[in-house]
Amino acid sequence: MNNNMKKVSALMVLSMALSGGAAYAATLETTQSSSTTSVAVDSALSTSVNVTVNGTAITDGYWNKDGKEAMIALRDLTDALGIELKWNKENKSAELTKGNFWTLVMADKDQYSFNKMLLTLGTAPQITDGKLFVPASFADKVLHTQVTTTGNQVTISSEEDVKNVTERGVITGINPDTKYPSIHIGGAGTEGLVLNLGEDTVIKSADGKEITLTDLTIGMTVEAVHAPIMTMSLPPQTPTYEVTVVDTVAKESVTKSEDVLGTSGTIENVRTTKDQGTQIEISGFRLTETSPDHVILNISEDTKLVNQKGEAIKAEELTKDAKVIGFYSPMLTRSLPPIGNAWKVVVDTSGAEIVPFQ
């Protein structure tokens, strides 16, 4: 009697297990056959992602736990793009280099070091089956490739040269720090753009000769080739590949480039002098330690009047309340405010307020 009951119980358990398995299989099949452009969270980790780089298939990836970001094997990706990868097993990080490109990737940290900047992508690298996987957005935002995702297919193609950005602007600040040198262009304070310079950044004069950072000074107009990616800081920062000087400091205005002074602010008054010249009174903040916050500048026929990109503008732009940056020599009167001769005045034609960097 007892043996018969045991047999019946065993058959019931087996029947339930088979029924449950069939139900689970049906559920899994339904989940996997849903939308081709997104993957449900429950099946994300079990669904592979096919990845090709420049037309060649690499190791399959997978969807992250949210099912929104395709994860790609980093070493396979860098090998396909010709990027050197150096693995550090001590801190589980990968150092990537190619020409003047450099970045550091660390497992489980959504913090990507890119040419002296820190970026976040919303997804941290993960070690899976002994390999480090990065989100597909890493290939786009950091490696500057074109990434297309269709269903479970991720296609990656190189387009480094196409994505580089060329920017022109007037230098308003120079950081000569040997470890993190940079140039601020196109605005002062929180405005404009900071160009981070690396060991491979090329700096050239207008005639194409290579020069150094010490040959630059505030007030010069430069054209820079930089990466398309920027930090979210104010002002934003970007890695820079090449800087070319478009014009130079007027020799008759200063004796040495480091003697150039600059004041950023608002025109409080515009006056006509006895000899029919023009004076502008600027109140704001200094660009160098020896520059005054409040200054009156004489505007002559030789004074260069430009916008933030260094493009010539008309004298009519010098109006009361206009946002400007004045560049001038240290030869100032002892009056309050001091009076000097402007060799270049940058007028903010965008209408944005110039705010000093805090």
C-alpha positions as CSV (number, residue, x, y, z in Angstrom):
1,M,0.0,0.0,0.0
2,N,2.7,2.4,1.0
3,N,4.8,1.5,-2.1
4,N,1.8,2.2,-4.4
5,M,1.2,5.6,-2.8
6,K,4.9,6.5,-3.2
7,K,4.7,5.6,-6.9
8,V,1.6,7.7,-7.4
9,S,3.3,10.7,-5.6
10,A,6.4,10.3,-7.8
11,L,4.3,10.3,-10.9
12,M,2.5,13.5,-9.8
13,V,5.7,15.3,-9.1
14,L,7.1,14.3,-12.5
15,S,3.9,15.4,-14.3
16,M,4.1,18.9,-12.5
17,A,7.7,19.3,-13.4
18,L,7.1,18.5,-17.1
19,S,4.1,20.9,-17.2
20,G,6.1,23.7,-15.5
21,G,9.0,23.2,-17.9
22,A,6.7,23.4,-20.9
23,A,5.1,26.5,-19.5
24,Y,8.6,28.1,-18.9
25,A,9.7,27.2,-22.4
26,A,6.6,28.7,-23.9
27,T,7.2,31.9,-21.9
28,L,10.9,32.1,-23.0
29,E,9.9,31.6,-26.6
30,T,7.4,34.4,-26.4
31,T,9.9,36.7,-24.8
32,Q,12.6,36.0,-27.4
33,S,10.3,36.5,-30.3
34,S,9.2,40.0,-29.2
35,S,10.5,43.3,-30.6
36,T,13.6,43.1,-32.8
37,T,14.9,46.5,-31.6
38,S,14.9,45.9,-27.9
39,V,15.3,42.9,-25.6
40,A,13.3,42.2,-22.5
41,V,15.2,42.4,-19.2
42,D,14.5,38.8,-18.3
43,S,16.1,37.5,-21.5
44,A,18.8,40.1,-22.0
45,L,21.6,38.2,-20.4
46,S,20.8,35.1,-22.4
47,T,20.5,36.8,-25.7
48,S,23.7,37.2,-27.7
49,V,24.6,40.3,-29.7
50,N,26.4,39.9,-33.1
51,V,29.1,42.4,-33.5
52,T,31.1,43.4,-36.6
53,V,33.9,45.9,-36.8
54,N,34.8,47.3,-40.2
55,G,33.0,44.4,-41.8
56,T,34.7,41.6,-39.7
57,A,32.7,39.7,-37.1
58,I,34.2,39.6,-33.6
59,T,33.2,37.8,-30.4
60,D,29.5,38.0,-29.7
61,G,28.4,40.5,-27.1
62,Y,25.3,40.6,-24.8
63,W,22.8,43.0,-23.5
64,N,23.4,44.6,-20.1
65,K,21.1,43.9,-17.1
66,D,18.7,46.7,-18.3
67,G,18.5,45.3,-21.8
68,K,19.3,48.7,-23.2
69,E,23.0,48.7,-23.9
70,A,25.0,46.2,-26.0
71,M,28.2,45.0,-24.3
72,I,31.2,44.4,-26.5
73,A,34.5,42.5,-25.8
74,L,37.0,45.3,-25.5
75,R,40.2,43.4,-26.6
76,D,38.4,42.1,-29.8
77,L,37.2,45.7,-30.5
78,T,40.6,47.3,-30.0
79,D,42.4,44.6,-32.1
80,A,40.0,45.2,-34.9
81,L,40.6,49.0,-34.7
82,G,44.4,48.8,-34.5
83,I,44.4,50.1,-30.9
84,E,47.1,48.8,-28.5
85,L,45.6,47.4,-25.2
86,K,47.7,46.9,-22.1
87,W,45.9,45.0,-19.3
88,N,46.7,45.6,-15.6
89,K,45.4,42.6,-13.6
90,E,46.2,44.3,-10.3
91,N,43.4,46.9,-10.6
92,K,41.5,45.3,-13.5
93,S,42.1,48.1,-15.9
94,A,42.9,48.4,-19.6
95,E,45.1,51.2,-21.0
96,L,44.4,51.9,-24.7
97,T,46.8,53.9,-27.0
98,K,47.0,54.7,-30.6
99,G,49.0,57.7,-31.8
100,N,47.9,60.7,-29.7
101,F,44.9,58.8,-28.4
102,W,44.9,57.5,-24.9
103,T,42.2,56.2,-22.5
104,L,41.9,54.1,-19.4
105,V,39.1,51.6,-18.8
106,M,38.4,50.0,-15.4
107,A,36.1,47.1,-14.6
108,D,32.9,48.0,-12.8
109,K,33.6,51.7,-12.9
110,D,31.5,54.0,-15.1
111,Q,34.4,56.4,-15.4
112,Y,36.4,56.5,-18.6
113,S,39.7,58.5,-18.6
114,F,40.1,60.1,-22.0
115,N,43.0,62.5,-22.8
116,K,43.1,64.0,-19.2
117,M,39.3,64.1,-19.0
118,L,36.8,61.9,-17.1
119,L,33.6,60.7,-18.9
120,T,30.6,58.7,-17.8
121,L,28.5,56.7,-20.2
122,G,25.8,55.3,-17.9
123,T,27.1,51.8,-18.0
124,A,30.2,50.4,-16.4
125,P,32.6,47.8,-18.0
126,Q,32.0,44.3,-16.9
127,I,34.2,41.2,-16.8
128,T,32.3,38.2,-18.2
129,D,33.8,34.8,-18.9
130,G,37.3,36.2,-18.2
131,K,36.9,39.0,-20.8
132,L,36.3,42.7,-20.2
133,F,33.2,44.0,-22.0
134,V,32.4,47.7,-22.6
135,P,29.1,49.4,-23.7
136,A,28.6,50.0,-27.4
137,S,28.5,53.8,-26.5
138,F,32.2,53.5,-25.6
139,A,33.0,52.8,-29.3
140,D,31.0,55.9,-30.3
141,K,31.8,58.4,-27.6
142,V,35.4,57.5,-26.7
143,L,36.8,55.7,-29.8
144,H,35.0,58.0,-32.3
145,T,33.6,55.2,-34.5
146,Q,30.2,55.0,-36.1
147,V,28.0,52.6,-34.2
148,T,24.7,51.2,-35.6
149,T,22.5,48.9,-33.7
150,T,19.7,46.9,-35.4
151,G,18.0,44.3,-33.3
152,N,20.8,42.1,-32.0
153,Q,23.3,43.3,-34.6
154,V,25.9,46.0,-33.7
155,T,27.9,47.3,-36.6
156,I,31.0,49.4,-35.9
157,S,33.0,51.3,-38.5
158,S,36.0,53.7,-38.2
159,E,35.6,57.4,-39.1
160,E,38.2,59.1,-37.0
161,D,39.1,61.7,-39.6
162,V,35.5,62.6,-40.4
163,K,34.6,63.3,-36.7
164,N,37.5,65.7,-35.8
165,V,36.3,69.2,-35.2
166,T,38.0,72.5,-36.3
167,E,37.4,75.5,-34.0
168,R,38.7,79.1,-34.3
169,G,38.9,81.5,-31.4
170,V,40.9,84.1,-29.6
171,I,43.1,82.9,-26.7
172,T,41.9,84.3,-23.4
173,G,43.9,82.1,-21.1
174,I,47.0,79.8,-21.1
175,N,47.8,77.1,-18.5
176,P,51.5,76.2,-18.9
177,D,51.3,73.4,-16.4
178,T,53.7,70.7,-17.6
179,K,51.4,67.9,-16.7
180,Y,48.1,69.4,-17.8
181,P,48.7,72.2,-20.3
182,S,45.8,73.9,-21.9
183,I,44.5,76.9,-23.9
184,H,41.2,78.7,-23.3
185,I,39.7,80.2,-26.5
186,G,36.5,81.7,-27.7
187,G,35.5,83.4,-24.4
188,A,36.6,84.1,-20.8
189,G,35.5,82.8,-17.5
190,T,32.8,80.1,-18.0
191,E,32.4,80.9,-21.7
192,G,34.4,79.5,-24.6
193,L,36.3,76.2,-24.8
194,V,39.4,74.8,-23.1
195,L,41.8,72.9,-25.4
196,N,43.7,70.2,-23.5
197,L,47.1,69.7,-25.0
198,G,49.0,66.4,-25.0
199,E,52.5,65.3,-25.9
200,D,51.4,64.7,-29.5
201,T,49.6,68.0,-29.9
202,V,51.2,70.0,-32.7
203,I,51.4,73.8,-32.4
204,K,52.2,75.8,-35.5
205,S,52.7,79.4,-36.5
206,A,50.8,81.0,-39.4
207,D,53.5,80.0,-41.8
208,G,53.4,76.4,-40.8
209,K,56.5,76.2,-38.6
210,E,56.2,74.2,-35.4
211,I,56.3,76.3,-32.2
212,T,55.8,75.7,-28.5
213,L,53.2,76.7,-25.9
214,T,55.6,79.4,-24.7
215,D,55.3,81.1,-28.1
216,L,51.6,81.7,-27.6
217,T,49.9,84.6,-25.7
218,I,46.5,85.8,-24.9
219,G,44.9,87.8,-27.6
220,M,46.2,85.6,-30.5
221,T,43.6,84.0,-32.8
222,V,44.1,80.3,-33.3
223,E,42.5,77.5,-35.3
224,A,42.4,74.2,-33.4
225,V,41.6,70.6,-34.5
226,H,40.1,68.7,-31.6
227,A,38.1,65.7,-30.7
228,P,34.3,65.9,-31.0
229,I,33.8,64.8,-27.4
230,M,33.7,67.4,-24.6
231,T,33.3,67.5,-20.9
232,M,30.1,68.8,-19.3
233,S,32.1,71.4,-17.3
234,L,31.9,75.2,-17.8
235,P,33.8,75.9,-19.9
236,P,33.8,72.5,-21.6
237,Q,37.2,70.8,-22.3
238,T,38.3,68.7,-25.2
239,P,41.5,66.8,-26.3
240,T,43.3,68.8,-29.0
241,Y,45.4,67.4,-31.9
242,E,46.6,70.6,-33.6
243,V,46.7,74.3,-32.9
244,T,47.6,76.9,-35.6
245,V,48.2,80.6,-35.0
246,V,46.1,82.7,-37.4
247,D,47.5,86.1,-36.3
248,T,50.0,87.4,-33.8
249,V,50.4,90.1,-31.2
250,A,51.2,93.5,-32.7
251,K,54.9,94.1,-32.2
252,E,54.5,97.8,-31.7
253,S,52.0,97.2,-28.9
254,V,54.2,95.0,-26.6
255,T,57.8,94.3,-26.1
256,K,57.3,90.6,-25.0
257,S,54.4,88.3,-25.5
258,E,54.0,87.8,-21.7
259,D,53.5,91.5,-21.3
260,V,50.0,91.3,-22.9
261,L,47.2,92.3,-20.5
262,G,43.5,91.5,-20.8
263,T,40.3,92.5,-19.2
264,S,36.9,90.8,-19.8
265,G,33.6,92.5,-19.0
266,T,31.0,95.1,-20.0
267,I,31.5,98.4,-21.8
268,E,30.3,101.1,-19.3
269,N,31.0,104.1,-21.5
270,V,32.0,104.9,-25.0
271,R,33.7,108.3,-25.4
272,T,35.0,110.4,-28.3
273,T,38.4,112.1,-27.4
274,K,39.6,115.5,-28.4
275,D,41.4,114.1,-31.4
276,Q,38.2,112.4,-32.5
277,G,39.5,109.0,-31.3
278,T,37.3,106.5,-29.4
279,Q,37.7,105.3,-25.8
280,I,35.8,102.4,-24.2
281,E,35.6,101.9,-20.5
282,I,35.6,98.2,-19.5
283,S,34.6,96.9,-16.1
284,G,34.7,93.2,-15.3
285,F,37.5,90.8,-14.4
286,R,41.2,90.4,-15.2
287,L,42.7,87.7,-17.4
288,T,46.2,87.9,-15.9
289,E,47.5,88.7,-12.5
290,T,48.8,92.1,-13.5
291,S,45.7,93.2,-15.5
292,P,43.2,95.6,-13.9
293,D,39.5,94.7,-13.5
294,H,38.6,98.2,-14.6
295,V,40.3,99.9,-17.5
296,I,39.8,102.6,-20.2
297,L,41.2,101.6,-23.7
298,N,42.0,103.9,-26.6
299,I,40.7,102.5,-29.9
300,S,42.7,103.5,-33.0
301,E,42.7,102.5,-36.6
302,D,45.3,99.8,-35.8
303,T,43.1,98.2,-33.1
304,K,41.7,94.8,-34.3
305,L,38.0,94.5,-33.7
306,V,36.8,90.9,-33.8
307,N,34.2,88.5,-32.6
308,Q,34.9,85.4,-30.4
309,K,36.1,83.4,-33.5
310,G,38.6,86.2,-34.5
311,E,36.5,87.4,-37.4
312,A,36.6,91.1,-38.1
313,I,33.6,93.2,-37.1
314,K,32.7,96.9,-37.5
315,A,33.4,99.7,-34.9
316,E,29.6,100.1,-34.5
317,E,29.6,97.0,-32.4
318,L,31.4,98.9,-29.6
319,T,28.3,100.1,-27.7
320,K,27.4,100.6,-24.1
321,D,26.6,97.3,-22.2
322,A,28.3,95.2,-25.0
323,K,30.3,92.2,-23.6
324,V,33.9,92.6,-24.6
325,I,37.4,91.4,-23.9
326,G,40.2,94.0,-24.3
327,F,43.8,93.2,-25.0
328,Y,46.5,95.9,-24.4
329,S,50.1,96.5,-23.4
330,P,51.2,97.1,-19.8
331,M,51.9,100.8,-20.6
332,L,49.1,102.3,-18.6
333,T,48.5,105.7,-17.0
334,R,48.5,105.9,-13.2
335,S,44.9,107.2,-13.2
336,L,41.9,105.3,-11.8
337,P,40.8,103.6,-13.9
338,P,44.1,103.3,-15.8
339,I,44.2,104.2,-19.5
340,G,45.9,102.2,-22.2
341,N,46.0,101.5,-25.9
342,A,44.0,98.5,-27.2
343,W,45.6,96.3,-29.9
344,K,42.6,93.9,-30.0
345,V,39.1,94.0,-28.7
346,V,36.8,90.9,-28.9
347,V,33.1,91.6,-28.9
348,D,30.7,89.0,-27.8
349,T,28.2,89.0,-30.7
350,S,26.2,86.0,-29.4
351,G,24.5,88.0,-26.7
352,A,25.7,85.6,-24.0
353,E,26.6,86.9,-20.6
354,I,30.3,86.7,-19.7
355,V,30.7,85.1,-16.3
356,P,34.0,84.9,-14.5
357,F,35.2,81.3,-13.8
358,Q,34.6,80.4,-10.1
